Amino acid sequence: MLRIHFTGTDLESVGLARGPDPLWEIVCSLCRLQTREGAMAFGPWRLWVGGLVRQGGAA
């Protein structure tokens, strides 16, 4: 798991994206699929996506 620690000075210059970034969504999803971390939260999703991948289908 990635942890980032911010100081008060860091937080003064943090900005938020206006919307999701599709490439980062794909990267983060692949990371969740390739590890077993977060089994309680991501287990059902992994099973669903894994079935789609094996069938060659899309959501």
N, CA and C of each residue as an Amber inpcrd file, in Angstrom:
protein
   177
   0.8430000  -1.1730000   0.0000000   0.0000000   0.0000000   0.0000000
   0.8880000   1.2350000   0.0000000   0.4970000   2.1890000  -0.7700000
   1.2240000   3.4440000  -0.8680000   0.7160000   4.3990000   0.2080000
   1.6410000   4.9330000   1.0010000   1.2790000   5.9350000   2.0100000
   2.0830000   7.1850000   1.7490000   1.4040000   8.2900000   1.7720000
   2.0540000   9.5750000   1.5620000   1.7940000  10.4210000   2.8000000
   2.8620000  10.9530000   3.3770000   2.7380000  11.7940000   4.5620000
   2.9730000  13.2410000   4.1580000   1.9970000  14.0830000   4.4380000
   2.0720000  15.4950000   4.0870000   2.3670000  16.3430000   5.3150000
   3.1730000  17.3620000   5.1300000   3.3620000  18.3760000   6.1660000
   2.3360000  19.4780000   5.9150000   2.2240000  20.3970000   6.8500000
   1.3200000  21.5250000   6.6570000   1.6680000  22.3220000   5.4160000
   2.9660000  22.4760000   5.1620000   3.4140000  23.2060000   3.9740000
   2.9990000  22.4720000   2.7050000   3.1090000  21.1510000   2.7150000
   2.6850000  20.3550000   1.5590000   1.1970000  20.5550000   1.2760000
   0.3980000  20.5360000   2.3290000  -1.0530000  20.6440000   2.1550000
  -1.4780000  21.9920000   1.5880000  -0.6770000  23.0080000   1.8100000
  -1.0010000  24.3280000   1.2750000  -0.9660000  24.3530000  -0.2560000
  -0.1900000  23.4660000  -0.8540000  -0.0530000  23.4900000  -2.3090000
  -0.7160000  22.2960000  -3.0040000  -1.5170000  21.5230000  -2.2730000
  -2.1950000  20.3730000  -2.8690000  -3.4430000  20.8450000  -3.6090000
  -3.6310000  20.3170000  -4.8080000  -4.8320000  20.6020000  -5.5840000
  -5.5330000  19.3070000  -5.9340000  -6.7950000  19.3930000  -6.2520000
  -7.5690000  18.2130000  -6.6240000  -7.9000000  18.2660000  -8.1120000
  -7.9320000  17.1040000  -8.7130000  -8.2930000  17.0200000 -10.1300000
  -9.7720000  17.3570000 -10.3050000 -10.1020000  17.8970000 -11.4390000
 -11.4990000  18.2500000 -11.7240000 -12.3430000  17.0010000 -11.9940000
 -11.7070000  15.9230000 -12.4150000 -12.4340000  14.6940000 -12.7210000
 -11.4790000  13.5150000 -12.7160000 -12.0090000  12.3250000 -12.9070000
 -11.1600000  11.1380000 -12.9170000 -10.2380000  11.1090000 -14.1300000
  -9.1020000  10.4720000 -13.9630000  -8.1430000  10.2930000 -15.0460000
  -8.2370000   8.8280000 -15.4750000  -8.7580000   8.5510000 -16.6630000
  -8.9760000   7.1620000 -17.0840000  -7.7210000   6.2870000 -17.0120000
  -6.5580000   6.8250000 -17.3750000  -5.3480000   6.0120000 -17.3330000
  -4.9980000   5.6100000 -15.9040000  -5.1130000   6.5340000 -14.9490000
  -4.8340000   6.1970000 -13.5510000  -5.8640000   5.2140000 -13.0150000
  -7.0980000   5.3080000 -13.4530000  -8.1120000   4.3480000 -13.0330000
  -7.7310000   2.9410000 -13.4880000  -7.2240000   2.8180000 -14.7100000
  -6.7870000   1.5210000 -15.2330000  -5.5870000   1.0030000 -14.4500000
  -4.6040000   1.8600000 -14.2120000  -3.4030000   1.4610000 -13.4700000
  -3.7750000   0.9780000 -12.0700000  -4.6050000   1.7450000 -11.3780000
  -4.9990000   1.3560000 -10.0160000  -5.8180000   0.0610000 -10.0180000
  -6.6670000  -0.1000000 -11.0140000  -7.4530000  -1.3370000 -11.1120000
  -6.5580000  -2.5450000 -11.3400000  -5.5680000  -2.4060000 -12.2140000
  -4.6410000  -3.5110000 -12.4520000  -3.8680000  -3.8750000 -11.1900000
  -3.4630000  -2.8720000 -10.4270000  -2.7630000  -3.1400000  -9.1620000
  -3.6630000  -3.9250000  -8.2130000  -4.9410000  -3.5800000  -8.1360000
  -5.8780000  -4.2920000  -7.2560000  -6.0890000  -5.7170000  -7.7470000
  -6.0930000  -5.9260000  -9.0590000  -6.2870000  -7.2740000  -9.6010000
  -5.0650000  -8.1610000  -9.4010000  -3.8770000  -7.5730000  -9.3820000
  -2.6430000  -8.3550000  -9.3180000  -2.2110000  -8.7030000  -7.9050000
  -2.8230000  -8.1200000  -6.8880000  -2.4560000  -8.4300000  -5.5060000
  -3.6660000  -8.9890000  -4.7790000  -3.4410000  -9.5220000  -3.6380000
  -4.5320000 -10.0320000  -2.8070000  -4.8340000  -9.0790000  -1.6520000
  -4.2540000  -7.9020000  -1.6790000  -4.5360000  -6.9160000  -0.6360000
  -5.9780000  -6.4540000  -0.7570000  -6.5990000  -6.1840000   0.3720000
  -7.9670000  -5.6780000   0.3580000  -8.9910000  -6.7050000  -0.0570000
  -8.7930000  -7.9570000   0.3670000  -9.6950000  -9.0330000  -0.0550000
 -11.1450000  -8.7620000   0.3480000 -11.3560000  -8.1840000   1.5140000
 -12.7210000  -7.9070000   1.9720000 -13.3930000  -6.8760000   1.0650000
 -12.6670000  -5.8540000   0.6940000 -13.2560000  -4.7810000  -0.1090000
 -13.3050000  -5.1140000  -1.5930000 -12.2780000  -5.7990000  -2.0870000
 -12.1580000  -5.9960000  -3.5330000 -12.4320000  -7.4180000  -3.9990000
 -12.6330000  -8.3630000  -3.0880000 -12.8450000  -9.7590000  -3.4600000
 -13.9700000  -9.9720000  -4.4650000 -15.1840000  -9.4870000  -4.1680000
 -16.2860000  -9.6780000  -5.1270000 -16.0170000  -9.0060000  -6.4780000
 -15.4200000  -7.8420000  -6.4390000 -15.0950000  -7.1290000  -7.6770000
 -14.0820000  -7.9200000  -8.4970000 -13.0510000  -8.4920000  -7.8240000
 -12.0480000  -9.2960000  -8.5340000 -12.6940000 -10.4890000  -9.2210000
 -13.6190000 -11.1460000  -8.5330000 -14.3020000 -12.2990000  -9.1420000
 -15.0990000 -11.8770000 -10.3650000 -15.8100000 -10.7710000 -10.2600000
 -16.6180000 -10.2730000 -11.3730000 -15.7540000  -9.8900000 -12.5640000
 -14.6950000  -9.1120000 -12.3060000 -13.8100000  -8.6730000 -13.3880000
 -13.0500000  -9.8540000 -13.9770000 -12.5940000 -10.7680000 -13.1080000
 -11.8910000 -11.9440000 -13.5910000 -12.7400000 -12.7690000 -14.5460000
 -14.0280000 -12.8820000 -14.2490000 -14.9430000 -13.5990000 -15.1510000
 -15.0760000 -12.8930000 -16.4810000 -15.1630000 -11.5640000 -16.4500000
 -15.2500000 -10.8120000 -17.6990000 -13.9830000 -10.9660000 -18.5390000
 -12.8430000 -10.9350000 -17.8730000 -11.5650000 -11.0570000 -18.6030000
 -11.4530000 -12.4290000 -19.2470000 -11.8170000 -13.4600000 -18.4870000
 -11.7300000 -14.8280000 -19.0390000 -12.6820000 -15.0120000 -20.2170000
 -13.8390000 -14.3420000 -20.1920000 -14.8040000 -14.4470000 -21.2870000
 -14.4640000 -13.5290000 -22.4520000 -13.5500000 -12.6040000 -22.2250000
 -13.2010000 -11.6510000 -23.2640000 -14.2450000 -10.5630000 -23.4320000
 -15.1000000 -10.3840000 -22.4100000 -16.1650000  -9.3840000 -22.4870000
 -15.7780000  -8.0750000 -21.8360000 -16.6200000  -7.1120000 -22.0040000
 -16.4370000  -5.8050000 -21.3740000 -17.6360000  -5.5240000 -20.4950000
 -17.4410000  -4.5990000 -19.5680000 -18.5150000  -4.2490000 -18.6290000
 -19.6680000  -3.5760000 -19.3180000
